[in-house]
């Protein structure tokens, strides 16, 4: 059974940090592109960040660049999203997703390219 279990969300004040984790099982994690998406209340899904099959440098949406960092731990089948200097507009449910494709930058935000999705974890940034 394929599972993506996201955790690490919570309530944090503006300027604070959170580290999201997504543990994968049931598929060859190291062979997948891993991404984070988010959906704020009343808005559509938004791609946040991706990291390639072999790890390496992450790719970020403009809203996340310079504040968020995506990493993978292949030994633990886990992808992390370190989020620093959080802002109220980062408030959303964050989802991890896995794609068996080696996605170019232009397709990383295309949700139809992903095979598996996690259940989401709520991030609320508020004072």
C-alpha positions, 0 to 999 in steps of 0.5 A: 500500500502506498502512503505519504504521511505528512506531519510537522504543521502547527501554529506559529507566529510571523517570523517563526519556523516550522519543519514539515516531514513526509514519510513515504512507503509502498514505492521506490522513493529514491526513483521519484520526484518529490514536491510540496504543494499548499492550498490556502483557504478559498484559494486553489492549490499552489506548487511550493517546491520540488526536489529531483529523483537524485536529490540535489538542489531544490526548486522553489516557487517565488513565494518560497525562494530564500525562506524554504528549503527542501531536502530528502533523506533516502535512507528514511524515505522522507522529504522535509520542507524547512520553512523559515521567516513564515508569513501570514500568507503562508497559512495553508494546508501543505501536501507532499506529492510524488511523481515517477517522472523527471519533471522539468521546471515548467511541469513541476506545478502540474498536479496531473504529473504526480502519482501519489499525494499525502493527506496534508498538514495544516500550517497557520501563521498568526500572532 
